[in-house]
Amino acid sequence: MNKVITIVTFCMLLAAVSNAQTDHYGKTDTLYADVEKTGEDSWTITISLTNDEYIGGMSIPLKMNSGTVKIVGDSAIYTGGRVDHFTMKIFRPDTAIQCITLGMVANLGPTNKTLPPGSGRLVTIYVSSLDGSPMKKLVVDTATTSPNNSLMLVADRIQQTDPPDTIPLDQRKKQEIIPVFVIRTPK
C-alpha cells in the first residue's frame, strides 16, 4: 500500500512540475545552479543556462539556507559569462530573508543584443557567512522576491515577427519562458 501511495504521489508531483515549465519556442530550457564549497565560511553558486531560442531578459531569484548560520550573497561575477555583453545586470542580495535576486536585460536602447541559443555559465555568485561562522552546507532553491520577481526568461522579439518588431500586447505572455531549475552539488 505504501508503494502505491508513493507512486501516485510521485506521478502527481511530476505532473505539477512539468506543467510549471513553459516554453513556446522549442524544448524547455534548463537553468542550473552548481553549488560548491570554497572555504570554511564561503560557497559559490554558478548559474548556467541551456536555451534553444534567443533570450532578451532574465529574472533569477534564489533563496539560500545554511542551517542556523546567517549568510549573505557577497557578489556576482558576470565577466566571462554568456550575459557579459548584456546592458543591465542586477545583483540584489537580501540578508534579512536570505535571498538573492538576479536580473539581466539585454537592451535598454537602440542596441540589438541577445543571448543566442546555447549552453554555458551566466554568472557566479559568492556567498559567505555574516559573522565568519563555518558553513557546513548551502541549500539553494528558486523563490519569488518582492515585488513579484519569479524565475523567468524572456524570449527576444526575433522569435515573434519577421522582421523583428514590437510585440503586440496580446502576444507578450507568449514571450515568457519558465525554465526547469536544477541544483547540482559536487559529489
Contact map, one row per residue, 1 for C-alpha under 8 A:
1111100000000000000000000000000000000000000000000000000000000000000000000000000000000000000000000000000000000000000000000000000000000000000000000000000000000000000000000000000000000000000
1111110000000000000000000000000000000000000000000000000000000000000000000000000000000000000000000000000000000000000000000000000000000000000000000000000000000000000000000000000000000000000
1111111000000000000000000000000000000000000000000000000000000000000000000000000000000000000000000000000000000000000000000000000000000000000000000000000000000000000000000000000000000000000
1111111100000000000000000000000000000000000000000000000000000000000000000000000000000000000000000000000000000000000000000000000000000000000000000000000000000000000000000000000000000000000
1111111110000000000000000000000000000000000000000000000000000000000000000000000000000000000000000000000000000000000000000000000000000000000000000000000000000000000000000000000000000000000
0111111111000000000000000000000000000000000000000000000000000000000000000000000000000000000000000000000000000000000000000000000000000000000000000000000000000000000000000000000000000000000
0011111111100000000000000000000000000000000000000000000000000000000000000000000000000000000000000000000000000000000000000000000000000000000000000000000000000000000000000000000000000000000
0001111111110000000000000000000000000000000000000000000000000000000000000000000000000000000000000000000000000000000000000000000000000000000000000000000000000000000000000000000000000000000
0000111111111000000000000000000000000000000000000000000000000000000000000000000000000000000000000000000000000000000000000000000000000000000000000000000000000000000000000000000000000000000
0000011111111100000000000000000000000000000000000000000000000000000000000000000000000000000000000000000000000000000000000000000000000000000000000000000000000000000000000000000000000000000
0000001111111110000000000000000000000000000000000000000000000000000000000000000000000000000000000000000000000000000000000000000000000000000000000000000000000000000000000000000000000000000
0000000111111111000000000000000000000000000000000000000000000000000000000000000000000000000000000000000000000000000000000000000000000000000000000000000000000000000000000000000000000000000
0000000011111111100000000000000000000000000000000000000000000000000000000000000000000000000000000000000000000000000000000000000000000000000000000000000000000000000000000000000000000000000
0000000001111111110000000000000000000000000000000000000000000000000000000000000000000000000000000000000000000000000000000000000000000000000000000000000000000000000000000000000000000000000
0000000000111111111000000000000000000000000000000000000000000000000000000000000000000000000000000000000000000000000000000000000000000000000000000000000000000000000000000000000000000000000
0000000000011111111100000000000000000000000000000000000000000000000000000000000000000000000000000000000000000000000000000000000000000000000000000000000000000000000000000000000000000000000
0000000000001111111110000000000000000000000000000000000000000000000000000000000000000000000000000000000000000000000000000000000000000000000000000000000000000000000000000000000000000000000
0000000000000111111110000000000000000000000000000000000000000000000000000000000000000000000000000000000000000000000000000000000000000000000000000000000000000000000000000000000000000000000
0000000000000011111111000000000000000000000000000000000000000000000000000000000000000000000000000000000000000000000000000000000000000000000000000000000000000000000000000000000000000000000
0000000000000001111111000000000000000000000000000000000000000000000000000000000000000000000000000000000000000000000000000000000000000000000000000000000000000000000000000000000001000000000
0000000000000000111111100001000000000000000000000000000000000000000000000000000000000000000000000000000000000000000000000000000000000000000000000000000000000000000000000000000011110000000
0000000000000000001111110001000000000000000000000000000000000000000000000000000000000000000000000000000000000000000000000000000000000000000000000000000000000000000000000000000111100000000
0000000000000000000011111111100000000000000000000000000000000000000000000000000000000000000000000000000000000000000000000000000000000000000000000000000000000000000000000000000111100000000
0000000000000000000001111100000000000000000000000000000000000000000000000000000000000000000000000000000000000000000000000000000000000000000000000000000000000000000000000000011010000000000
0000000000000000000000111110000000000000000000000001100000000000000000000000000000000000000000000000000000000000000000000000000000000000000000000000000000000010000000000000000000000000000
0000000000000000000000111111000000000000000000000001100000000000000000000000000000000000000000000000000000000000000000000000000000000000000000000000000000000000000000000000000000000000000
0000000000000000000000101111100000000000000000000001000000000000000000000000000000000000000000000000000000000000000000000000000000000000000000000000000000000000000000000000000000000000000
0000000000000000000011100111110000000000000000000010000000000000000000000000000000000000000000000000000000000000000000000000000000000000000000000000000000000000000000000000000000110000000
0000000000000000000000100011111000000000000000001111000000000000000000000000000000000000000000000000000000000000000000000000000000000000000000000000000000000000000000000000000011110000000
0000000000000000000000000001111100000000000000001110000000000000000000000000000000000000000000000000000000000000000000000000000000000000000000000000000000000000000000000000000000111100000
0000000000000000000000000000111110000000000000111100000000000000000000000000000000000000000000000000000000000000000000000000000000000000000000000000000000000000000000000000000000111100000
0000000000000000000000000000011111000000000001111000000000000000000000000000000000000000000000000000000000000000000000000000000000000000000000000000000000000000000000000000000000001111000
0000000000000000000000000000001111100000000011110000000000000000000000000000000000000000000000000000000000000000000000000000000000000000000100000000000000000000000000000000000000001111000
0000000000000000000000000000000111110000000111110000000000000000000000000000000000000000000000000000000000000000000000000000000000000000000000000000000000000000000000000000000000000011110
0000000000000000000000000000000011111000001111000000000000000000000000000000000000000000000000000000000000000000000000000000000000000000010100000000000000000000000000000000000000000011110
0000000000000000000000000000000001111100001110000000000000000000000000000000000000000000000000000000000000000000000000000000000000000000000000000000000000000000000000000000000000000000110
0000000000000000000000000000000000111111011100000000000000000000000000000000000000000000000000000000000000000000000000000000000000000000100000000000000000000000000000000000000000000000000
0000000000000000000000000000000000011111011100000000000000000000000000000000000000000000000000000000000000000000000000000000000000000000000000000000000000000000000000000000000000000000000
0000000000000000000000000000000000001111111000000000000000000000000000000000000000000000000000000000000000000000000000000000000000000000000000000000000000000000000000000000000000000000000
0000000000000000000000000000000000001111110000000000000000000000000000000000000000000000000000000000000000000000000000000000000000001111000000000000000000000000000000000000000000000000000
0000000000000000000000000000000000000011111000000000000000000000000000000000000000000000000000000000000000000000000000000000000110011110000000000000000000000000000000000000000000000000000
0000000000000000000000000000000000001111111100000000000000000000000000000000000000000000000000000000000000000000000000000000011110000010000000000000000000000000000000000000000000000000000
0000000000000000000000000000000000111110111110000000000000000000000000000000000000000000000000000000000000000000000000000000011100000000010000000000000000000000000000000000000000000000000
0000000000000000000000000000000001111100011111000000000000000000000000000000000000000000000000000000000000000000000000000001111000000000000000000000000000000000000000000000000000000000000
0000000000000000000000000000000011110000001111100000000000000000000000000000000000000000000000000000000000000000000000000001111000000000000000000000000000000000000000000000000000000000000
0000000000000000000000000000000111100000000111110000000000000000000000000000000000000000000000000000000000000000000000001111100000000000000000000000000000000000000000000000000000000000000
0000000000000000000000000000001111000000000011111000000000000000000000000000000000000000000000000000000000000000000000001111100000000000000000000000000000000000000000000000000000000000000
0000000000000000000000000000001111000000000001111100000000000000000000000000000000000000000000000000000000000000000000111110000000000000000000000000000000000000000000000000000000000000000
0000000000000000000000000000111100000000000000111110000000000000000000000000000000000000000000000000000000000000000001111100000000000000000000000000000000000000000000000000000000000000000
0000000000000000000000000000111000000000000000011111000000000000000000000000000000000000000000000000000000000000000011110000000000000000000000000000000000000000000000000000000000000000000
0000000000000000000000000001110000000000000000001111110000000000000000000000000000000000000000000000000000000000000011100000000000000000000000000000000000000000000000000000000000000000000
0000000000000000000000001110100000000000000000000111110000000000000000000000000000000000000000000000000000000000000111000000000000000000000000000000000000000000000000000000000000000000000
0000000000000000000000001100000000000000000000000011111000000000000000000000000000000000000000000000000000000000000110000000000000000000000000000000000000100010000000000000000000000000000
0000000000000000000000000000000000000000000000000011111100000000000000000000000000000000000000000000000000000000011110000000000000000000000000000000000000110110000000000000000000000000000
0000000000000000000000000000000000000000000000000000111111000000000000000000000000000000000000000000000000000000011110000000000000000000000000000000000011110000000000000000000000000000000
0000000000000000000000000000000000000000000000000000011111000000000000000000000000000000000000000000000011100000111000000000000000000000000000000000000011111000000000000000000000000000000
0000000000000000000000000000000000000000000000000000001111100000000000000000000000000000000000000000001111000000000000000000000000000000000000000000000011110000000000000000000000000000000
0000000000000000000000000000000000000000000000000000001111110000000000000000000000000000000000000000011110000000000000000000000000000000000000000000001111000000000000000000000000000000000
0000000000000000000000000000000000000000000000000000000011111000000000000000000000000000000000000000111100000000000000000000000000000000000000000000111110000000000000000000000000000000000
0000000000000000000000000000000000000000000000000000000001111100000000000000000000000000000000000000111000000000000000000000000000000000000001000000111100000000000000000000000000000000000
0000000000000000000000000000000000000000000000000000000000111110000000000000000000000000000000000011110000000000000000000000000000000000000001111000111000000000000000000000000000000000000
0000000000000000000000000000000000000000000000000000000000011111000000000000000000000000000000000011100000000000000000000000000000000000000111110000000000000000000000000000000000000000000
0000000000000000000000000000000000000000000000000000000000001111100000000000000000000000000000001111000000000000000000000000000000000000000111100000000000000000000000000000000000000000000
0000000000000000000000000000000000000000000000000000000000000111110000100000000000000000000000000111000000000000000000000000000000000000011110000000000000000000000000000000000000000000000
0000000000000000000000000000000000000000000000000000000000000011111000100000000000000000000000000100000000000000000000000000000000000000011100000000000000000000000000000000000000000000000
0000000000000000000000000000000000000000000000000000000000000001111111100000000000000000000000000000000000000000000000000000000000000011111000000000000000000000000000000000000000000000000
0000000000000000000000000000000000000000000000000000000000000000111110000000000000000000000000000000000000000000000000000000000000000000100000000000000000000000000000000000000000000000000
0000000000000000000000000000000000000000000000000000000000000000011111000000000000000000000000000000000000000000000000000000000000000000000000000000000000000000000000000000000000000000000
0000000000000000000000000000000000000000000000000000000000000000011111100000000000000000000000000000000000000000000000000000000011001110000000000000000000000000000000000000000000000000000
0000000000000000000000000000000000000000000000000000000000000000010111110000000000000000000000100100000000000000000000000000000011100000000000000000000000000000000000000000000000000000000
0000000000000000000000000000000000000000000000000000000000000001110011111000000000000000000000100100000000000000000000000000001111000000000000000000000000000000000000000000000000000000000
0000000000000000000000000000000000000000000000000000000000000000000001111100000000000000000011100100000000000000000000000000001111000000000000000000000000000000000000000000000000000000000
0000000000000000000000000000000000000000000000000000000000000000000000111111000000000000000011100011000000000000000000000000111100000000000000000000000000000000000000000000000000000000000
0000000000000000000000000000000000000000000000000000000000000000000000011111000000000000000010000000000000000000000000000000111100000000000000000000000000000000000000000000000000000000000
0000000000000000000000000000000000000000000000000000000000000000000000001111100000000000001000000000000000000000000000000000111000000000000000000000000000000000000000000000000000000000000
0000000000000000000000000000000000000000000000000000000000000000000000001111110000000000001000000000000000000000000000000011110000000000000000000000000000000000000000000000000000000000000
0000000000000000000000000000000000000000000000000000000000000000000000000011111000000000000000000000000000000000000000000011100000000000000000000000000000000000000000000000000000000000000
0000000000000000000000000000000000000000000000000000000000000000000000000001111110110000100000000000000000000000000000000111000000000000000000000000000000000000000000000000000000000000000
0000000000000000000000000000000000000000000000000000000000000000000000000000111110010000000000000000000000000000000000000010000000000000000000000000000000000000000000000000000000000000000
0000000000000000000000000000000000000000000000000000000000000000000000000000011111010000000000000000000000000000000000000000000000000000000000000000000000000000000000000000000000000000000
0000000000000000000000000000000000000000000000000000000000000000000000000000011111110000000000000000000000000000000000011110000000000000000000000000000000000000000000000000000000000000000
0000000000000000000000000000000000000000000000000000000000000000000000000000000111111000000000000000000000000000001000011100000000000000000000000000000000000000000000000000000000000000000
0000000000000000000000000000000000000000000000000000000000000000000000000000010011111100000000000000000101000000001000000110000000000000000000000000000000000000000000000000000000000000000
0000000000000000000000000000000000000000000000000000000000000000000000000000011111111100000000000000000000000000000000000100000000000000000000000000000000000000000000000000000000000000000
0000000000000000000000000000000000000000000000000000000000000000000000000000000001111110000000000000000001000000100000000000000000000000000000000000000000000000000000000000000000000000000
0000000000000000000000000000000000000000000000000000000000000000000000000000000000111111100000000000000111100000110000000000000000000000000000000000000000000000000000000000000000000000000
0000000000000000000000000000000000000000000000000000000000000000000000000000000000001111100000000000000111110000000000000000000000000000000000000000000000000000000000000000000000000000000
0000000000000000000000000000000000000000000000000000000000000000000000000000000000000111110000000000001111110000000000000000000000000000000000000000000000000000000000000000000000000000000
0000000000000000000000000000000000000000000000000000000000000000000000000000010000000111111000000000011110000000000000000000000000000000000000000000000000000000000000000000000000000000000
0000000000000000000000000000000000000000000000000000000000000000000000000000000000000001111100000000111100000000000000000000000000000000000000000000000000000000000000000000000000000000000
0000000000000000000000000000000000000000000000000000000000000000000000000011000000000000111110000001111000000000000000000000000000000000000000000000000000000000000000000000000000000000000
0000000000000000000000000000000000000000000000000000000000000000000000000000000000000000011111000001110000000000000000000000000000000000000000000000000000000000000000000000000000000000000
0000000000000000000000000000000000000000000000000000000000000000000000011100000000000000001111100111100000000000000000000000000000000000000000000000000000000000000000000000000000000000000
0000000000000000000000000000000000000000000000000000000000000000000000011000000000000000000111111111000000000000000000000000000000000000000000000000000000000000000000000000000000000000000
0000000000000000000000000000000000000000000000000000000000000000000001111000000000000000000011111110000000000000000000000000000000000000000000000000000000000000000000000000000000000000000
0000000000000000000000000000000000000000000000000000000000000000000000000000000000000000000001111110000000000000000000000000000000000000000000000000000000000000000000000000000000000000000
0000000000000000000000000000000000000000000000000000000000000010000000000000000000000000000001111110000000000000000000000000000000000000000000000000000000000000000000000000000000000000000
0000000000000000000000000000000000000000000000000000000000000011100001110000000000000000000011111111000000000000000000000000000000000000000000000000000000000000000000000000000000000000000
0000000000000000000000000000000000000000000000000000000000001111000000001000000000000000000011111111100000000000000000000000000000000000000000001000000000000000000000000000000000000000000
0000000000000000000000000000000000000000000000000000000000001111000000001000000000000000001111000111110000000000000000000000000000000000000000000000000000000000000000000000000000000000000
0000000000000000000000000000000000000000000000000000000000111100000000000000000000000000011110000011111000000000000000000000000000000000000000001000100000000000000000000000000000000000000
0000000000000000000000000000000000000000000000000000000001111000000000000000000000000000111100000001111100000000000000000000000000000000000000000000000000000000000000000000000000000000000
0000000000000000000000000000000000000000000000000000000011110000000000000000000000000001111000000000111110000000000000000000000000000000000000000000000000000000000000000000000000000000000
0000000000000000000000000000000000000000000000000000000011100000000000000000000000100111110000000000011111000000000000000000000000000000000000000000000000000000000000000000000000000000000
0000000000000000000000000000000000000000000000000000000111000000000000000000000000000111100000000000001111110000000000000000000000000000000000000000000000000000000000000000000000000000000
0000000000000000000000000000000000000000000000000000000110000000000000000000000000101111000000000000000111110001111000000000000000000000000000000000000000000000000000000000000000000000000
0000000000000000000000000000000000000000000000000000000100000000000000000000000000000111000000000000000011111111110000000000000000000000000000000000000000000000000000000000000000000000000
0000000000000000000000000000000000000000000000000000000000000000000000000000000000000011000000000000000011111110000000000000000000000000000000000000000000000000000000000000000000000000000
0000000000000000000000000000000000000000000000000000000000000000000000000000000000000000000000000000000000111110000000000000000000000000000000000000000000000000000000000000000000000000000
0000000000000000000000000000000000000000000000000000000000000000000000000000000000000000000000000000000000111111000000000000000000000000000000000000000000000000000000000000000000000000000
0000000000000000000000000000000000000000000000000000000000000000000000000000000000000000000000000000000000111111100000000000000000000000000000000000000000000000000000000000000000000000000
0000000000000000000000000000000000000000000000000000000000000000000000000000000000000000000000000000000001100111110000000000000000000000000000000000000000000000000000000000000000000000000
0000000000000000000000000000000000000000000000000000000100000000000000000000000000001100000000000000000001100011111000000000000000000000000000000000000000000000000000000000000000000000000
0000000000000000000000000000000000000000000000000000011100000000000000000000000000000100000000000000000001100001111100000000000000000000000000000000000000010000000000000000000000000000000
0000000000000000000000000000000000000000000000000000011100000000000000000000000001100000000000000000000001000000111110000000000000000000000000000000000000000000000000000000000000000000000
0000000000000000000000000000000000000000000000000001111000000000000000000000000000000000000000000000000000000000011111000000000000000000000000000000000000000000000000000000000000000000000
0000000000000000000000000000000000000000000000000111111000000000000000000000000000000000000000000000000000000000001111100000000000000000000000000000000000000000000000000000000000000000000
0000000000000000000000000000000000000000000000001111000000000000000000000000000000000000000000000000000000000000000111110000000000000000000000000000000000000000000000000000000000000000000
0000000000000000000000000000000000000000000000011110000000000000000000000000000000000000000000000000000000000000000011111000000000000000000000000000000000000000000000000000000000000000000
0000000000000000000000000000000000000000000000011100000000000000000000000000000011000000000000000000000000000000000001111100000000000000000000000000000000000000000000000000000000000000000
0000000000000000000000000000000000000000000001111000000000000000000000000000000011000000000000000000000000000000000000111111000000000000000000000000000000000000000000000000000000000000000
0000000000000000000000000000000000000000000001111000000000000000000000000000010011110000000000000000000000000000000000011111000000000000000000000000000000000000000000000000000000000000000
0000000000000000000000000000000000000000000001110000000000000000000000000001111010100000000000000000000000000000000000001111100000000000000000000000000000000000000000000000000000000000000
0000000000000000000000000000000000000000000111100000000000000000000000000001110000000000000000000000000000000000000000001111110000000000000000000000000000000000000000000000000000000000000
0000000000000000000000000000000000000000000111100000000000000000000000001111100000000000000000000000000000000000000000000011111000000000000000000000000000000000000000000000000000000000000
0000000000000000000000000000000000000000011110000000000000000000000000001111000000000000000000000000000000000000000000000001111100000000000000000000000000000000000000000000000000000000000
0000000000000000000000000000000000000000011110000000000000000000000000111110000000000000000000000000000000000000000000000000111110000000000000000000000000000000000000000000000000000000000
0000000000000000000000000000000000000000111000000000000000000000000000111100000000000000000000000000000000000000000000000000011111010010000000000000000000000000000000000000000000000000000
0000000000000000000000000000000000000000110000000000000000000000000011110000000000000000000000000000000000000000000000000000001111111110000000000000000000000000000000000000000000000000000
0000000000000000000000000000000000000000000000000000000000000000000011110000000000000000000000000000000000000000000000000000000111111000000000000000000000000000000000000000000000000000000
0000000000000000000000000000000000000000000000000000000000000000000001000000000000000000000000000000000000000000000000000000000011111000000000000000000000000000000000000000000000000000000
0000000000000000000000000000000000000000100000000000000000000000000000000000000000000000000000000000000000000000000000000000000111111100000000000000000000000000000000000000000000000000000
0000000000000000000000000000000000000001100000000000000000000000000010000000000000000000000000000000000000000000000000000000000011111110000000000000000000000000000000000000000000000000000
0000000000000000000000000000000000000001100000000000000000000000000010000000000000000000000000000000000000000000000000000000000010011111000000000000000000000000000000000000000000000000000
0000000000000000000000000000000000000001110000000000000000000000010010000000000000000000000000000000000000000000000000000000000110001111110000000000000000000000000000000000000000000000000
0000000000000000000000000000000000000001000000000000000000000000010000000000000000000000000000000000000000000000000000000000000000000111110000000000000000000000000000000000000000000000000
0000000000000000000000000000000000001000000000000000000000000000011000000000000000000000000000000000000000000000000000000000000000000011111000000000000000000000000000000000000000000000000
0000000000000000000000000000000000100000001000000000000000000001110000000000000000000000000000000000000000000000000000000000000000000011111100000000000000000000000000000000000000000000000
0000000000000000000000000000000000000000000000000000000000000001110000000000000000000000000000000000000000000000000000000000000000000000111110000000000000000000000000000000000000000000000
0000000000000000000000000000000010100000000000000000000000000111100000000000000000000000000000000000000000000000000000000000000000000000011111000000000000000000000000000000000000000010000
0000000000000000000000000000000000000000000000000000000000000111000000000000000000000000000000000000000000000000000000000000000000000000001111100000000000000000000000000000000000000010000
0000000000000000000000000000000000000000000000000000000000011110000000000000000000000000000000000000000000000000000000000000000000000000000111110000011000000000000000000000000000001000000
0000000000000000000000000000000000000000000000000000000000001110000000000000000000000000000000000000000000000000000000000000000000000000000011111000011000000000000000000000000000000000000
0000000000000000000000000000000000000000000000000000000000001100000000000000000000000000000000000000000000000000000000000000000000000000000001111101111000000000000000000000000000000000000
0000000000000000000000000000000000000000000000000000000000001000000000000000000000000000000000000010100000000000000000000000000000000000000000111111110000000000000000000000000000000000000
0000000000000000000000000000000000000000000000000000000000000000000000000000000000000000000000000000000000000000000000000000000000000000000000011111100000000000000000000000000000000000000
0000000000000000000000000000000000000000000000000000000000000000000000000000000000000000000000000000000000000000000000000000000000000000000000001111100000000000000000000000000000000000000
0000000000000000000000000000000000000000000000000000000000000000000000000000000000000000000000000000000000000000000000000000000000000000000000011111110000000000000000000000000000000000000
0000000000000000000000000000000000000000000000000000000000111000000000000000000000000000000000000000100000000000000000000000000000000000000000011111111000000000000000000000000000000000000
0000000000000000000000000000000000000000000000000000000000111000000000000000000000000000000000000000000000000000000000000000000000000000000001111001111100000000000000000000000000000000000
0000000000000000000000000000000000000000000000000000000001111000000000000000000000000000000000000000000000000000000000000000000000000000000001110000111110000000000000000000000001100000000
0000000000000000000000000000000000000000000000000000000001110000000000000000000000000000000000000000000000000000000000000000000000000000000000000000011111000000000000000000000111100000000
0000000000000000000000000000000000000000000000000000001111100000000000000000000000000000000000000000000000000000000000000000000000000000000000000000001111100000000000000000000111100000000
0000000000000000000000000000000000000000000000000000001111000000000000000000000000000000000000000000000000000000000000000000000000000000000000000000000111110000000000000000001110000000000
0000000000000000000000000000000000000000000000000000111110000000000000000000000000000000000000000000000000000000000000000000000000000000000000000000000011111010000000000000001110000000000
0000000000000000000000000000000000000000000000000000011110000000000000000000000000000000000000000000000000000000010000000000000000000000000000000000000001111111000000000000001000000000000
0000000000000000000000000000000000000000000000000000000100000000000000000000000000000000000000000000000000000000000000000000000000000000000000000000000000111111100111100000001000000000000
0000000000000000000000000000000000000000000000000000010000000000000000000000000000000000000000000000000000000000000000000000000000000000000000000000000000011111111110000000000000000000000
0000000000000000000000001000000000000000000000000000110000000000000000000000000000000000000000000000000000000000000000000000000000000000000000000000000000111111110100000000000000000000000
0000000000000000000000000000000000000000000000000000000000000000000000000000000000000000000000000000000000000000000000000000000000000000000000000000000000011111110100100000000000000000000
0000000000000000000000000000000000000000000000000000000000000000000000000000000000000000000000000000000000000000000000000000000000000000000000000000000000001111111110100000000000000000000
0000000000000000000000000000000000000000000000000000000000000000000000000000000000000000000000000000000000000000000000000000000000000000000000000000000000000111111110000000000000000000000
0000000000000000000000000000000000000000000000000000000000000000000000000000000000000000000000000000000000000000000000000000000000000000000000000000000000000100111110000000000000000000000
0000000000000000000000000000000000000000000000000000000000000000000000000000000000000000000000000000000000000000000000000000000000000000000000000000000000001111111111000000000000000000000
0000000000000000000000000000000000000000000000000000000000000000000000000000000000000000000000000000000000000000000000000000000000000000000000000000000000001100111111100000000000000000000
0000000000000000000000000000000000000000000000000000000000000000000000000000000000000000000000000000000000000000000000000000000000000000000000000000000000001000000111110000000000000000000
0000000000000000000000000000000000000000000000000000000000000000000000000000000000000000000000000000000000000000000000000000000000000000000000000000000000001001100011111011000000000000000
0000000000000000000000000000000000000000000000000000000000000000000000000000000000000000000000000000000000000000000000000000000000000000000000000000000000000000000001111111000000000000000
0000000000000000000000000000000000000000000000000000000000000000000000000000000000000000000000000000000000000000000000000000000000000000000000000000000000000000000000111111000000000000000
0000000000000000000000000000000000000000000000000000000000000000000000000000000000000000000000000000000000000000000000000000000000000000000000000000000000000000000000011111100000000000000
0000000000000000000000000000000000000000000000000000000000000000000000000000000000000000000000000000000000000000000000000000000000000000000000000000000000000000000000111111111000000000000
0000000000000000000000000000000000000000000000000000000000000000000000000000000000000000000000000000000000000000000000000000000000000000000000000000000000000000000000111111111100000000000
0000000000000000000000000000000000000000000000000000000000000000000000000000000000000000000000000000000000000000000000000000000000000000000000000000000000000000000000000111111100000000000
0000000000000000000000010000000000000000000000000000000000000000000000000000000000000000000000000000000000000000000000000000000000000000000000000000000000000000000000000011111110000000000
0000000000000000000000010000000000000000000000000000000000000000000000000000000000000000000000000000000000000000000000000000000000000000000000000000000001111000000000000011111110000000000
0000000000000000000001100000000000000000000000000000000000000000000000000000000000000000000000000000000000000000000000000000000000000000000000000000000111100000000000000001111111000000000
0000000000000000000011110000100000000000000000000000000000000000000000000000000000000000000000000000000000000000000000000000000000000000000000000000000111100000000000000000011111100000000
0000000000000000000111100000100000000000000000000000000000000000000000000000000000000000000000000000000000000000000000000000000000000000000000000000001110000000000000000000000111110000000
0000000000000000000011100001111000000000000000000000000000000000000000000000000000000000000000000000000000000000000000000000000000000000000000000000001110000000000000000000000011111000000
0000000000000000000010000001111000000000000000000000000000000000000000000000000000000000000000000000000000000000000000000000000000000000000000000000000000000000000000000000000001111100000
0000000000000000000000000000011110000000000000000000000000000000000000000000000000000000000000000000000000000000000000000000000000000000000001000000000000000000000000000000000000111110000
0000000000000000000000000000011110000000000000000000000000000000000000000000000000000000000000000000000000000000000000000000000000000000000000000000000000000000000000000000000000011111000
0000000000000000000000000000000111100000000000000000000000000000000000000000000000000000000000000000000000000000000000000000000000000000000110000000000000000000000000000000000000001111100
0000000000000000000000000000000111100000000000000000000000000000000000000000000000000000000000000000000000000000000000000000000000000000000000000000000000000000000000000000000000000111110
0000000000000000000000000000000001110000000000000000000000000000000000000000000000000000000000000000000000000000000000000000000000000000000000000000000000000000000000000000000000000011111
0000000000000000000000000000000001110000000000000000000000000000000000000000000000000000000000000000000000000000000000000000000000000000000000000000000000000000000000000000000000000001111
0000000000000000000000000000000000000000000000000000000000000000000000000000000000000000000000000000000000000000000000000000000000000000000000000000000000000000000000000000000000000000111
